[in-house]
């Protein structure tokens, strides 16, 4: 268990979080009051990110696509990939 005053905790906040994440209990004391800092793992369901694509063209999934250059820039075109 690490024990420190607030001034030291401010200066080493990142290190304190690292220690707590490793499982160590950190106690910070301020004016006679002790605060215990422990890490709490986030449930897996909260870490899941939403998908980047809501829907994808079937030809893209099959690998049957190409890019077409035009005046407006590159555009997606379904069809066979050039070899």
mmCIF file of the N, C-alpha and C atoms, coordinates in Angstrom:
data_MODEL
# 
_entry.id   MODEL 
# 
loop_
_atom_site.group_PDB 
_atom_site.id 
_atom_site.type_symbol 
_atom_site.label_atom_id 
_atom_site.label_alt_id 
_atom_site.label_comp_id 
_atom_site.label_asym_id 
_atom_site.label_entity_id 
_atom_site.label_seq_id 
_atom_site.pdbx_PDB_ins_code 
_atom_site.Cartn_x 
_atom_site.Cartn_y 
_atom_site.Cartn_z 
_atom_site.occupancy 
_atom_site.B_iso_or_equiv 
_atom_site.pdbx_formal_charge 
_atom_site.auth_seq_id 
_atom_site.auth_comp_id 
_atom_site.auth_asym_id 
_atom_site.auth_atom_id 
_atom_site.pdbx_PDB_model_num 
ATOM 1   N N  . UNK A 1 1  ? 0.848   -1.172  0.000   1.00 0.00 ? 1  UNK A N  1 
ATOM 2   C CA . UNK A 1 1  ? 0.000   0.000   0.000   1.00 0.00 ? 1  UNK A CA 1 
ATOM 3   C C  . UNK A 1 1  ? 0.896   1.238   0.000   1.00 0.00 ? 1  UNK A C  1 
ATOM 4   N N  . UNK A 1 2  ? 0.627   2.137   -0.960  1.00 0.00 ? 2  UNK A N  1 
ATOM 5   C CA . UNK A 1 2  ? 1.366   3.398   -1.006  1.00 0.00 ? 2  UNK A CA 1 
ATOM 6   C C  . UNK A 1 2  ? 0.605   4.428   -0.199  1.00 0.00 ? 2  UNK A C  1 
ATOM 7   N N  . UNK A 1 3  ? 1.335   5.271   0.491   1.00 0.00 ? 3  UNK A N  1 
ATOM 8   C CA . UNK A 1 3  ? 0.736   6.305   1.332   1.00 0.00 ? 3  UNK A CA 1 
ATOM 9   C C  . UNK A 1 3  ? 1.442   7.620   1.015   1.00 0.00 ? 3  UNK A C  1 
ATOM 10  N N  . UNK A 1 4  ? 0.687   8.649   0.640   1.00 0.00 ? 4  UNK A N  1 
ATOM 11  C CA . UNK A 1 4  ? 1.320   9.927   0.301   1.00 0.00 ? 4  UNK A CA 1 
ATOM 12  C C  . UNK A 1 4  ? 0.404   11.094  0.589   1.00 0.00 ? 4  UNK A C  1 
ATOM 13  N N  . UNK A 1 5  ? 0.984   12.265  0.620   1.00 0.00 ? 5  UNK A N  1 
ATOM 14  C CA . UNK A 1 5  ? 0.240   13.507  0.828   1.00 0.00 ? 5  UNK A CA 1 
ATOM 15  C C  . UNK A 1 5  ? -0.259  14.018  -0.523  1.00 0.00 ? 5  UNK A C  1 
ATOM 16  N N  . UNK A 1 6  ? -1.198  14.956  -0.491  1.00 0.00 ? 6  UNK A N  1 
ATOM 17  C CA . UNK A 1 6  ? -1.822  15.480  -1.702  1.00 0.00 ? 6  UNK A CA 1 
ATOM 18  C C  . UNK A 1 6  ? -0.805  16.114  -2.643  1.00 0.00 ? 6  UNK A C  1 
ATOM 19  N N  . UNK A 1 7  ? 0.126   16.893  -2.136  1.00 0.00 ? 7  UNK A N  1 
ATOM 20  C CA . UNK A 1 7  ? 1.106   17.564  -2.995  1.00 0.00 ? 7  UNK A CA 1 
ATOM 21  C C  . UNK A 1 7  ? 1.898   16.543  -3.811  1.00 0.00 ? 7  UNK A C  1 
ATOM 22  N N  . UNK A 1 8  ? 2.305   15.465  -3.169  1.00 0.00 ? 8  UNK A N  1 
ATOM 23  C CA . UNK A 1 8  ? 3.055   14.420  -3.879  1.00 0.00 ? 8  UNK A CA 1 
ATOM 24  C C  . UNK A 1 8  ? 2.141   13.712  -4.891  1.00 0.00 ? 8  UNK A C  1 
ATOM 25  N N  . UNK A 1 9  ? 0.891   13.486  -4.511  1.00 0.00 ? 9  UNK A N  1 
ATOM 26  C CA . UNK A 1 9  ? -0.059  12.822  -5.399  1.00 0.00 ? 9  UNK A CA 1 
ATOM 27  C C  . UNK A 1 9  ? -0.293  13.648  -6.659  1.00 0.00 ? 9  UNK A C  1 
ATOM 28  N N  . UNK A 1 10 ? -0.406  14.953  -6.526  1.00 0.00 ? 10 UNK A N  1 
ATOM 29  C CA . UNK A 1 10 ? -0.588  15.829  -7.694  1.00 0.00 ? 10 UNK A CA 1 
ATOM 30  C C  . UNK A 1 10 ? 0.595   15.709  -8.652  1.00 0.00 ? 10 UNK A C  1 
ATOM 31  N N  . UNK A 1 11 ? 1.777   15.697  -8.101  1.00 0.00 ? 11 UNK A N  1 
ATOM 32  C CA . UNK A 1 11 ? 2.988   15.664  -8.913  1.00 0.00 ? 11 UNK A CA 1 
ATOM 33  C C  . UNK A 1 11 ? 3.174   14.309  -9.610  1.00 0.00 ? 11 UNK A C  1 
ATOM 34  N N  . UNK A 1 12 ? 2.608   13.244  -9.036  1.00 0.00 ? 12 UNK A N  1 
ATOM 35  C CA . UNK A 1 12 ? 2.838   11.899  -9.564  1.00 0.00 ? 12 UNK A CA 1 
ATOM 36  C C  . UNK A 1 12 ? 1.537   11.192  -9.922  1.00 0.00 ? 12 UNK A C  1 
ATOM 37  N N  . UNK A 1 13 ? 0.534   11.948  -10.375 1.00 0.00 ? 13 UNK A N  1 
ATOM 38  C CA . UNK A 1 13 ? -0.793  11.384  -10.601 1.00 0.00 ? 13 UNK A CA 1 
ATOM 39  C C  . UNK A 1 13 ? -0.773  10.201  -11.578 1.00 0.00 ? 13 UNK A C  1 
ATOM 40  N N  . UNK A 1 14 ? -0.047  10.319  -12.686 1.00 0.00 ? 14 UNK A N  1 
ATOM 41  C CA . UNK A 1 14 ? 0.036   9.225   -13.656 1.00 0.00 ? 14 UNK A CA 1 
ATOM 42  C C  . UNK A 1 14 ? 0.616   7.961   -13.045 1.00 0.00 ? 14 UNK A C  1 
ATOM 43  N N  . UNK A 1 15 ? 1.658   8.113   -12.245 1.00 0.00 ? 15 UNK A N  1 
ATOM 44  C CA . UNK A 1 15 ? 2.277   6.961   -11.590 1.00 0.00 ? 15 UNK A CA 1 
ATOM 45  C C  . UNK A 1 15 ? 1.313   6.312   -10.600 1.00 0.00 ? 15 UNK A C  1 
ATOM 46  N N  . UNK A 1 16 ? 0.528   7.142   -9.907  1.00 0.00 ? 16 UNK A N  1 
ATOM 47  C CA . UNK A 1 16 ? -0.443  6.619   -8.942  1.00 0.00 ? 16 UNK A CA 1 
ATOM 48  C C  . UNK A 1 16 ? -1.484  5.769   -9.663  1.00 0.00 ? 16 UNK A C  1 
ATOM 49  N N  . UNK A 1 17 ? -1.971  6.258   -10.803 1.00 0.00 ? 17 UNK A N  1 
ATOM 50  C CA . UNK A 1 17 ? -2.957  5.492   -11.565 1.00 0.00 ? 17 UNK A CA 1 
ATOM 51  C C  . UNK A 1 17 ? -2.365  4.173   -12.050 1.00 0.00 ? 17 UNK A C  1 
ATOM 52  N N  . UNK A 1 18 ? -1.099  4.197   -12.481 1.00 0.00 ? 18 UNK A N  1 
ATOM 53  C CA . UNK A 1 18 ? -0.431  2.969   -12.913 1.00 0.00 ? 18 UNK A CA 1 
ATOM 54  C C  . UNK A 1 18 ? -0.352  1.960   -11.772 1.00 0.00 ? 18 UNK A C  1 
ATOM 55  N N  . UNK A 1 19 ? 0.000   2.434   -10.585 1.00 0.00 ? 19 UNK A N  1 
ATOM 56  C CA . UNK A 1 19 ? 0.099   1.556   -9.414  1.00 0.00 ? 19 UNK A CA 1 
ATOM 57  C C  . UNK A 1 19 ? -1.258  0.946   -9.077  1.00 0.00 ? 19 UNK A C  1 
ATOM 58  N N  . UNK A 1 20 ? -2.291  1.774   -9.087  1.00 0.00 ? 20 UNK A N  1 
ATOM 59  C CA . UNK A 1 20 ? -3.636  1.278   -8.788  1.00 0.00 ? 20 UNK A CA 1 
ATOM 60  C C  . UNK A 1 20 ? -4.073  0.257   -9.829  1.00 0.00 ? 20 UNK A C  1 
ATOM 61  N N  . UNK A 1 21 ? -3.738  0.493   -11.089 1.00 0.00 ? 21 UNK A N  1 
ATOM 62  C CA . UNK A 1 21 ? -4.117  -0.428  -12.153 1.00 0.00 ? 21 UNK A CA 1 
ATOM 63  C C  . UNK A 1 21 ? -3.432  -1.782  -11.977 1.00 0.00 ? 21 UNK A C  1 
ATOM 64  N N  . UNK A 1 22 ? -2.221  -1.777  -11.410 1.00 0.00 ? 22 UNK A N  1 
ATOM 65  C CA . UNK A 1 22 ? -1.488  -3.024  -11.163 1.00 0.00 ? 22 UNK A CA 1 
ATOM 66  C C  . UNK A 1 22 ? -2.044  -3.784  -9.956  1.00 0.00 ? 22 UNK A C  1 
ATOM 67  N N  . UNK A 1 23 ? -2.970  -3.161  -9.223  1.00 0.00 ? 23 UNK A N  1 
ATOM 68  C CA . UNK A 1 23 ? -3.575  -3.833  -8.067  1.00 0.00 ? 23 UNK A CA 1 
ATOM 69  C C  . UNK A 1 23 ? -3.157  -3.284  -6.726  1.00 0.00 ? 23 UNK A C  1 
ATOM 70  N N  . UNK A 1 24 ? -2.213  -2.357  -6.702  1.00 0.00 ? 24 UNK A N  1 
ATOM 71  C CA . UNK A 1 24 ? -1.782  -1.777  -5.432  1.00 0.00 ? 24 UNK A CA 1 
ATOM 72  C C  . UNK A 1 24 ? -2.835  -0.792  -4.932  1.00 0.00 ? 24 UNK A C  1 
ATOM 73  N N  . UNK A 1 25 ? -3.003  -0.726  -3.637  1.00 0.00 ? 25 UNK A N  1 
ATOM 74  C CA . UNK A 1 25 ? -3.916  0.244   -3.057  1.00 0.00 ? 25 UNK A CA 1 
ATOM 75  C C  . UNK A 1 25 ? -3.117  1.487   -2.703  1.00 0.00 ? 25 UNK A C  1 
ATOM 76  N N  . UNK A 1 26 ? -3.610  2.631   -3.131  1.00 0.00 ? 26 UNK A N  1 
ATOM 77  C CA . UNK A 1 26 ? -2.915  3.884   -2.882  1.00 0.00 ? 26 UNK A CA 1 
ATOM 78  C C  . UNK A 1 26 ? -3.762  4.715   -1.918  1.00 0.00 ? 26 UNK A C  1 
ATOM 79  N N  . UNK A 1 27 ? -3.125  5.230   -0.875  1.00 0.00 ? 27 UNK A N  1 
ATOM 80  C CA . UNK A 1 27 ? -3.825  6.062   0.105   1.00 0.00 ? 27 UNK A CA 1 
ATOM 81  C C  . UNK A 1 27 ? -3.266  7.472   0.010   1.00 0.00 ? 27 UNK A C  1 
ATOM 82  N N  . UNK A 1 28 ? -4.167  8.427   -0.181  1.00 0.00 ? 28 UNK A N  1 
ATOM 83  C CA . UNK A 1 28 ? -3.786  9.837   -0.249  1.00 0.00 ? 28 UNK A CA 1 
ATOM 84  C C  . UNK A 1 28 ? -4.411  10.529  0.963   1.00 0.00 ? 28 UNK A C  1 
ATOM 85  N N  . UNK A 1 29 ? -3.577  11.256  1.687   1.00 0.00 ? 29 UNK A N  1 
ATOM 86  C CA . UNK A 1 29 ? -4.066  11.910  2.902   1.00 0.00 ? 29 UNK A CA 1 
ATOM 87  C C  . UNK A 1 29 ? -4.096  13.421  2.721   1.00 0.00 ? 29 UNK A C  1 
ATOM 88  N N  . UNK A 1 30 ? -5.228  14.017  3.139   1.00 0.00 ? 30 UNK A N  1 
ATOM 89  C CA . UNK A 1 30 ? -5.370  15.468  3.086   1.00 0.00 ? 30 UNK A CA 1 
ATOM 90  C C  . UNK A 1 30 ? -6.072  15.929  4.357   1.00 0.00 ? 30 UNK A C  1 
ATOM 91  N N  . UNK A 1 31 ? -5.382  16.751  5.121   1.00 0.00 ? 31 UNK A N  1 
ATOM 92  C CA . UNK A 1 31 ? -5.906  17.320  6.364   1.00 0.00 ? 31 UNK A CA 1 
ATOM 93  C C  . UNK A 1 31 ? -6.556  16.280  7.277   1.00 0.00 ? 31 UNK A C  1 
ATOM 94  N N  . UNK A 1 32 ? -5.884  15.185  7.463   1.00 0.00 ? 32 UNK A N  1 
ATOM 95  C CA . UNK A 1 32 ? -6.359  14.162  8.387   1.00 0.00 ? 32 UNK A CA 1 
ATOM 96  C C  . UNK A 1 32 ? -7.411  13.219  7.816   1.00 0.00 ? 32 UNK A C  1 
ATOM 97  N N  . UNK A 1 33 ? -7.745  13.364  6.545   1.00 0.00 ? 33 UNK A N  1 
ATOM 98  C CA . UNK A 1 33 ? -8.710  12.464  5.897   1.00 0.00 ? 33 UNK A CA 1 
ATOM 99  C C  . UNK A 1 33 ? -7.948  11.615  4.884   1.00 0.00 ? 33 UNK A C  1 
ATOM 100 N N  . UNK A 1 34 ? -8.187  10.308  4.929   1.00 0.00 ? 34 UNK A N  1 
ATOM 101 C CA . UNK A 1 34 ? -7.511  9.387   4.015   1.00 0.00 ? 34 UNK A CA 1 
ATOM 102 C C  . UNK A 1 34 ? -8.466  8.957   2.906   1.00 0.00 ? 34 UNK A C  1 
ATOM 103 N N  . UNK A 1 35 ? -7.939  8.957   1.692   1.00 0.00 ? 35 UNK A N  1 
ATOM 104 C CA . UNK A 1 35 ? -8.685  8.529   0.509   1.00 0.00 ? 35 UNK A CA 1 
ATOM 105 C C  . UNK A 1 35 ? -7.970  7.322   -0.068  1.00 0.00 ? 35 UNK A C  1 
ATOM 106 N N  . UNK A 1 36 ? -8.701  6.252   -0.316  1.00 0.00 ? 36 UNK A N  1 
ATOM 107 C CA . UNK A 1 36 ? -8.123  5.044   -0.901  1.00 0.00 ? 36 UNK A CA 1 
ATOM 108 C C  . UNK A 1 36 ? -8.450  5.014   -2.383  1.00 0.00 ? 36 UNK A C  1 
ATOM 109 N N  . UNK A 1 37 ? -7.429  4.818   -3.190  1.00 0.00 ? 37 UNK A N  1 
ATOM 110 C CA . UNK A 1 37 ? -7.594  4.756   -4.635  1.00 0.00 ? 37 UNK A CA 1 
ATOM 111 C C  . UNK A 1 37 ? -7.328  3.329   -5.089  1.00 0.00 ? 37 UNK A C  1 
ATOM 112 N N  . UNK A 1 38 ? -8.338  2.730   -5.681  1.00 0.00 ? 38 UNK A N  1 
ATOM 113 C CA . UNK A 1 38 ? -8.200  1.390   -6.245  1.00 0.00 ? 38 UNK A CA 1 
ATOM 114 C C  . UNK A 1 38 ? -8.776  1.401   -7.655  1.00 0.00 ? 38 UNK A C  1 
ATOM 115 N N  . UNK A 1 39 ? -8.279  0.551   -8.508  1.00 0.00 ? 39 UNK A N  1 
ATOM 116 C CA . UNK A 1 39 ? -8.754  0.473   -9.892  1.00 0.00 ? 39 UNK A CA 1 
ATOM 117 C C  . UNK A 1 39 ? -9.996  -0.402  -9.948  1.00 0.00 ? 39 UNK A C  1 
ATOM 118 N N  . UNK A 1 40 ? -10.922 -0.016  -10.796 1.00 0.00 ? 40 UNK A N  1 
ATOM 119 C CA . UNK A 1 40 ? -12.141 -0.793  -11.008 1.00 0.00 ? 40 UNK A CA 1 
ATOM 120 C C  . UNK A 1 40 ? -12.220 -1.128  -12.490 1.00 0.00 ? 40 UNK A C  1 
ATOM 121 N N  . UNK A 1 41 ? -12.152 -2.407  -12.856 1.00 0.00 ? 41 UNK A N  1 
ATOM 122 C CA . UNK A 1 41 ? -12.180 -2.761  -14.271 1.00 0.00 ? 41 UNK A CA 1 
ATOM 123 C C  . UNK A 1 41 ? -13.529 -2.390  -14.904 1.00 0.00 ? 41 UNK A C  1 
ATOM 124 N N  . UNK A 1 42 ? -13.474 -1.962  -16.149 1.00 0.00 ? 42 UNK A N  1 
ATOM 125 C CA . UNK A 1 42 ? -14.688 -1.606  -16.883 1.00 0.00 ? 42 UNK A CA 1 
ATOM 126 C C  . UNK A 1 42 ? -15.278 -2.888  -17.458 1.00 0.00 ? 42 UNK A C  1 
ATOM 127 N N  . UNK A 1 43 ? -16.582 -3.110  -17.297 1.00 0.00 ? 43 UNK A N  1 
ATOM 128 C CA . UNK A 1 43 ? -17.182 -4.318  -17.879 1.00 0.00 ? 43 UNK A CA 1 
ATOM 129 C C  . UNK A 1 43 ? -16.960 -4.356  -19.387 1.00 0.00 ? 43 UNK A C  1 
ATOM 130 N N  . UNK A 1 44 ? -16.787 -5.551  -19.922 1.00 0.00 ? 44 UNK A N  1 
ATOM 131 C CA . UNK A 1 44 ? -16.472 -5.718  -21.340 1.00 0.00 ? 44 UNK A CA 1 
ATOM 132 C C  . UNK A 1 44 ? -17.514 -5.081  -22.239 1.00 0.00 ? 44 UNK A C  1 
ATOM 133 N N  . UNK A 1 45 ? -18.766 -5.105  -21.859 1.00 0.00 ? 45 UNK A N  1 
ATOM 134 C CA . UNK A 1 45 ? -19.828 -4.551  -22.708 1.00 0.00 ? 45 UNK A CA 1 
ATOM 135 C C  . UNK A 1 45 ? -19.643 -3.057  -22.936 1.00 0.00 ? 45 UNK A C  1 
ATOM 136 N N  . UNK A 1 46 ? -19.053 -2.345  -22.016 1.00 0.00 ? 46 UNK A N  1 
ATOM 137 C CA . UNK A 1 46 ? -18.862 -0.910  -22.157 1.00 0.00 ? 46 UNK A CA 1 
ATOM 138 C C  . UNK A 1 46 ? -17.716 -0.571  -23.090 1.00 0.00 ? 46 UNK A C  1 
ATOM 139 N N  . UNK A 1 47 ? -16.808 -1.524  -23.310 1.00 0.00 ? 47 UNK A N  1 
ATOM 140 C CA . UNK A 1 47 ? -15.640 -1.266  -24.147 1.00 0.00 ? 47 UNK A CA 1 
ATOM 141 C C  . UNK A 1 47 ? -15.912 -1.512  -25.624 1.00 0.00 ? 47 UNK A C  1 
ATOM 142 N N  . UNK A 1 48 ? -17.039 -2.110  -25.964 1.00 0.00 ? 48 UNK A N  1 
ATOM 143 C CA . UNK A 1 48 ? -17.333 -2.430  -27.358 1.00 0.00 ? 48 UNK A CA 1 
ATOM 144 C C  . UNK A 1 48 ? -17.641 -1.142  -28.113 1.00 0.00 ? 48 UNK A C  1 
ATOM 145 N N  . UNK A 1 49 ? -16.943 -0.936  -29.203 1.00 0.00 ? 49 UNK A N  1 
ATOM 146 C CA . UNK A 1 49 ? -17.166 0.249   -30.027 1.00 0.00 ? 49 UNK A CA 1 
ATOM 147 C C  . UNK A 1 49 ? -18.201 -0.048  -31.094 1.00 0.00 ? 49 UNK A C  1 
ATOM 148 N N  . UNK A 1 50 ? -18.951 0.957   -31.482 1.00 0.00 ? 50 UNK A N  1 
ATOM 149 C CA . UNK A 1 50 ? -19.925 0.732   -32.557 1.00 0.00 ? 50 UNK A CA 1 
ATOM 150 C C  . UNK A 1 50 ? -19.194 0.454   -33.867 1.00 0.00 ? 50 UNK A C  1 
ATOM 151 N N  . UNK A 1 51 ? -19.825 -0.263  -34.775 1.00 0.00 ? 51 UNK A N  1 
ATOM 152 C CA . UNK A 1 51 ? -19.165 -0.565  -36.046 1.00 0.00 ? 51 UNK A CA 1 
ATOM 153 C C  . UNK A 1 51 ? -18.906 0.702   -36.845 1.00 0.00 ? 51 UNK A C  1 
ATOM 154 N N  . UNK A 1 52 ? -17.828 0.697   -37.624 1.00 0.00 ? 52 UNK A N  1 
ATOM 155 C CA . UNK A 1 52 ? -17.507 1.849   -38.450 1.00 0.00 ? 52 UNK A CA 1 
ATOM 156 C C  . UNK A 1 52 ? -18.455 1.961   -39.636 1.00 0.00 ? 52 UNK A C  1 
ATOM 157 N N  . UNK A 1 53 ? -18.938 0.825   -40.130 1.00 0.00 ? 53 UNK A N  1 
ATOM 158 C CA . UNK A 1 53 ? -19.835 0.815   -41.284 1.00 0.00 ? 53 UNK A CA 1 
ATOM 159 C C  . UNK A 1 53 ? -21.158 0.182   -40.878 1.00 0.00 ? 53 UNK A C  1 
ATOM 160 N N  . UNK A 1 54 ? -22.244 0.863   -41.173 1.00 0.00 ? 54 UNK A N  1 
ATOM 161 C CA . UNK A 1 54 ? -23.565 0.315   -40.890 1.00 0.00 ? 54 UNK A CA 1 
ATOM 162 C C  . UNK A 1 54 ? -23.941 -0.728  -41.933 1.00 0.00 ? 54 UNK A C  1 
ATOM 163 N N  . UNK A 1 55 ? -23.657 -0.461  -43.200 1.00 0.00 ? 55 UNK A N  1 
ATOM 164 C CA . UNK A 1 55 ? -23.946 -1.423  -44.256 1.00 0.00 ? 55 UNK A CA 1 
ATOM 165 C C  . UNK A 1 55 ? -22.830 -1.340  -45.294 1.00 0.00 ? 55 UNK A C  1 
ATOM 166 N N  . UNK A 1 56 ? -22.630 -2.433  -45.996 1.00 0.00 ? 56 UNK A N  1 
ATOM 167 C CA . UNK A 1 56 ? -21.561 -2.507  -46.981 1.00 0.00 ? 56 UNK A CA 1 
ATOM 168 C C  . UNK A 1 56 ? -22.147 -3.107  -48.256 1.00 0.00 ? 56 UNK A C  1 
ATOM 169 N N  . UNK A 1 57 ? -21.774 -2.560  -49.397 1.00 0.00 ? 57 UNK A N  1 
ATOM 170 C CA . UNK A 1 57 ? -22.209 -3.076  -50.689 1.00 0.00 ? 57 UNK A CA 1 
ATOM 171 C C  . UNK A 1 57 ? -21.726 -4.517  -50.834 1.00 0.00 ? 57 UNK A C  1 
ATOM 172 N N  . UNK A 1 58 ? -22.601 -5.405  -51.300 1.00 0.00 ? 58 UNK A N  1 
ATOM 173 C CA . UNK A 1 58 ? -22.261 -6.829  -51.432 1.00 0.00 ? 58 UNK A CA 1 
ATOM 174 C C  . UNK A 1 58 ? -21.055 -7.044  -52.337 1.00 0.00 ? 58 UNK A C  1 
ATOM 175 N N  . UNK A 1 59 ? -20.910 -6.232  -53.399 1.00 0.00 ? 59 UNK A N  1 
ATOM 176 C CA . UNK A 1 59 ? -19.762 -6.408  -54.294 1.00 0.00 ? 59 UNK A CA 1 
ATOM 177 C C  . UNK A 1 59 ? -18.457 -6.064  -53.586 1.00 0.00 ? 59 UNK A C  1 
ATOM 178 N N  . UNK A 1 60 ? -18.521 -5.180  -52.623 1.00 0.00 ? 60 UNK A N  1 
ATOM 179 C CA . UNK A 1 60 ? -17.325 -4.855  -51.844 1.00 0.00 ? 60 UNK A CA 1 
ATOM 180 C C  . UNK A 1 60 ? -16.914 -6.052  -50.997 1.00 0.00 ? 60 UNK A C  1 
ATOM 181 N N  . UNK A 1 61 ? -17.894 -6.721  -50.374 1.00 0.00 ? 61 UNK A N  1 
ATOM 182 C CA . UNK A 1 61 ? -17.592 -7.904  -49.565 1.00 0.00 ? 61 UNK A CA 1 
ATOM 183 C C  . UNK A 1 61 ? -17.015 -9.032  -50.415 1.00 0.00 ? 61 UNK A C  1 
ATOM 184 N N  . UNK A 1 62 ? -17.479 -9.150  -51.659 1.00 0.00 ? 62 UNK A N  1 
ATOM 185 C CA . UNK A 1 62 ? -16.985 -10.202 -52.554 1.00 0.00 ? 62 UNK A CA 1 
ATOM 186 C C  . UNK A 1 62 ? -15.637 -9.865  -53.172 1.00 0.00 ? 62 UNK A C  1 
ATOM 187 N N  . UNK A 1 63 ? -15.185 -8.629  -53.014 1.00 0.00 ? 63 UNK A N  1 
ATOM 188 C CA . UNK A 1 63 ? -13.929 -8.214  -53.618 1.00 0.00 ? 63 UNK A CA 1 
ATOM 189 C C  . UNK A 1 63 ? -14.097 -7.818  -55.072 1.00 0.00 ? 63 UNK A C  1 
ATOM 190 N N  . UNK A 1 64 ? -15.320 -7.632  -55.510 1.00 0.00 ? 64 UNK A N  1 
ATOM 191 C CA . UNK A 1 64 ? -15.605 -7.278  -56.897 1.00 0.00 ? 64 UNK A CA 1 
ATOM 192 C C  . UNK A 1 64 ? -15.847 -5.772  -56.996 1.00 0.00 ? 64 UNK A C  1 
ATOM 193 N N  . UNK A 1 65 ? -14.807 -4.990  -56.903 1.00 0.00 ? 65 UNK A N  1 
ATOM 194 C CA . UNK A 1 65 ? -14.951 -3.538  -56.929 1.00 0.00 ? 65 UNK A CA 1 
ATOM 195 C C  . UNK A 1 65 ? -13.705 -2.904  -57.496 1.00 0.00 ? 65 UNK A C  1 
ATOM 196 N N  . UNK A 1 66 ? -13.811 -1.648  -57.814 1.00 0.00 ? 66 UNK A N  1 
ATOM 197 C CA . UNK A 1 66 ? -12.668 -0.882  -58.287 1.00 0.00 ? 66 UNK A CA 1 
ATOM 198 C C  . UNK A 1 66 ? -12.944 0.597   -58.032 1.00 0.00 ? 66 UNK A C  1 
ATOM 199 N N  . UNK A 1 67 ? -11.932 1.417   -58.207 1.00 0.00 ? 67 UNK A N  1 
ATOM 200 C CA . UNK A 1 67 ? -12.091 2.865   -58.104 1.00 0.00 ? 67 UNK A CA 1 
ATOM 201 C C  . UNK A 1 67 ? -12.108 3.439   -59.506 1.00 0.00 ? 67 UNK A C  1 
ATOM 202 N N  . UNK A 1 68 ? -12.888 4.481   -59.682 1.00 0.00 ? 68 UNK A N  1 
ATOM 203 C CA . UNK A 1 68 ? -12.955 5.136   -60.982 1.00 0.00 ? 68 UNK A CA 1 
ATOM 204 C C  . UNK A 1 68 ? -12.572 6.593   -60.791 1.00 0.00 ? 68 UNK A C  1 
ATOM 205 N N  . UNK A 1 69 ? -11.614 7.058   -61.579 1.00 0.00 ? 69 UNK A N  1 
ATOM 206 C CA . UNK A 1 69 ? -11.183 8.457   -61.500 1.00 0.00 ? 69 UNK A CA 1 
ATOM 207 C C  . UNK A 1 69 ? -12.061 9.296   -62.414 1.00 0.00 ? 69 UNK A C  1 
ATOM 208 N N  . UNK A 1 70 ? -12.491 10.426  -61.890 1.00 0.00 ? 70 UNK A N  1 
ATOM 209 C CA . UNK A 1 70 ? -13.326 11.328  -62.682 1.00 0.00 ? 70 UNK A CA 1 
ATOM 210 C C  . UNK A 1 70 ? -13.105 12.756  -62.247 1.00 0.00 ? 70 UNK A C  1 
ATOM 211 N N  . UNK A 1 71 ? -13.869 13.693  -62.796 1.00 0.00 ? 71 UNK A N  1 
ATOM 212 C CA . UNK A 1 71 ? -13.703 15.101  -62.448 1.00 0.00 ? 71 UNK A CA 1 
ATOM 213 C C  . UNK A 1 71 ? -13.966 15.391  -60.967 1.00 0.00 ? 71 UNK A C  1 
ATOM 214 N N  . UNK A 1 72 ? -14.797 14.570  -60.333 1.00 0.00 ? 72 UNK A N  1 
ATOM 215 C CA . UNK A 1 72 ? -15.095 14.787  -58.917 1.00 0.00 ? 72 UNK A CA 1 
ATOM 216 C C  . UNK A 1 72 ? -14.152 14.012  -58.002 1.00 0.00 ? 72 UNK A C  1 
ATOM 217 N N  . UNK A 1 73 ? -13.149 13.354  -58.564 1.00 0.00 ? 73 UNK A N  1 
ATOM 218 C CA . UNK A 1 73 ? -12.186 12.600  -57.771 1.00 0.00 ? 73 UNK A CA 1 
ATOM 219 C C  . UNK A 1 73 ? -12.403 11.114  -57.929 1.00 0.00 ? 73 UNK A C  1 
ATOM 220 N N  . UNK A 1 74 ? -11.938 10.342  -56.962 1.00 0.00 ? 74 UNK A N  1 
ATOM 221 C CA . UNK A 1 74 ? -12.098 8.893   -57.005 1.00 0.00 ? 74 UNK A CA 1 
ATOM 222 C C  . UNK A 1 74 ? -13.487 8.517   -56.506 1.00 0.00 ? 74 UNK A C  1 
ATOM 223 N N  . UNK A 1 75 ? -14.128 7.583   -57.198 1.00 0.00 ? 75 UNK A N  1 
ATOM 224 C CA . UNK A 1 75 ? -15.430 7.081   -56.774 1.00 0.00 ? 75 UNK A CA 1 
ATOM 225 C C  . UNK A 1 75 ? -15.402 5.562   -56.818 1.00 0.00 ? 75 UNK A C  1 
ATOM 226 N N  . UNK A 1 76 ? -16.211 4.957   -55.973 1.00 0.00 ? 76 UNK A N  1 
ATOM 227 C CA . UNK A 1 76 ? -16.338 3.511   -55.897 1.00 0.00 ? 76 UNK A CA 1 
ATOM 228 C C  . UNK A 1 76 ? -17.181 3.034   -57.077 1.00 0.00 ? 76 UNK A C  1 
ATOM 229 N N  . UNK A 1 77 ? -16.755 1.932   -57.688 1.00 0.00 ? 77 UNK A N  1 
ATOM 230 C CA . UNK A 1 77 ? -17.516 1.357   -58.794 1.00 0.00 ? 77 UNK A CA 1 
ATOM 231 C C  . UNK A 1 77 ? -17.552 -0.149  -58.609 1.00 0.00 ? 77 UNK A C  1 
ATOM 232 N N  . UNK A 1 78 ? -18.756 -0.704  -58.550 1.00 0.00 ? 78 UNK A N  1 
ATOM 233 C CA . UNK A 1 78 ? -18.900 -2.149  -58.446 1.00 0.00 ? 78 UNK A CA 1 
ATOM 234 C C  . UNK A 1 78 ? -18.496 -2.777  -59.761 1.00 0.00 ? 78 UNK A C  1 
ATOM 235 N N  . UNK A 1 79 ? -17.873 -3.900  -59.724 1.00 0.00 ? 79 UNK A N  1 
ATOM 236 C CA . UNK A 1 79 ? -17.409 -4.590  -60.920 1.00 0.00 ? 79 UNK A CA 1 
ATOM 237 C C  . UNK A 1 79 ? -16.113 -5.315  -60.630 1.00 0.00 ? 79 UNK A C  1 
ATOM 238 N N  . UNK A 1 80 ? -15.563 -5.962  -61.612 1.00 0.00 ? 80 UNK A N  1 
ATOM 239 C CA . UNK A 1 80 ? -14.346 -6.719  -61.410 1.00 0.00 ? 80 UNK A CA 1 
ATOM 240 C C  . UNK A 1 80 ? -13.147 -5.811  -61.124 1.00 0.00 ? 80 UNK A C  1 
ATOM 241 N N  . UNK A 1 81 ? -12.310 -6.267  -60.211 1.00 0.00 ? 81 UNK A N  1 
ATOM 242 C CA . UNK A 1 81 ? -11.069 -5.551  -59.938 1.00 0.00 ? 81 UNK A CA 1 
ATOM 243 C C  . UNK A 1 81 ? -10.121 -5.728  -61.110 1.00 0.00 ? 81 UNK A C  1 
ATOM 244 N N  . UNK A 1 82 ? -9.438  -4.672  -61.533 1.00 0.00 ? 82 UNK A N  1 
ATOM 245 C CA . UNK A 1 82 ? -8.456  -4.848  -62.600 1.00 0.00 ? 82 UNK A CA 1 
ATOM 246 C C  . UNK A 1 82 ? -7.297  -5.705  -62.099 1.00 0.00 ? 82 UNK A C  1 
ATOM 247 N N  . UNK A 1 83 ? -6.751  -6.514  -63.000 1.00 0.00 ? 83 UNK A N  1 
ATOM 248 C CA . UNK A 1 83 ? -5.636  -7.391  -62.590 1.00 0.00 ? 83 UNK A CA 1 
ATOM 249 C C  . UNK A 1 83 ? -4.351  -6.870  -63.102 1.00 0.00 ? 83 UNK A C  1 
# 
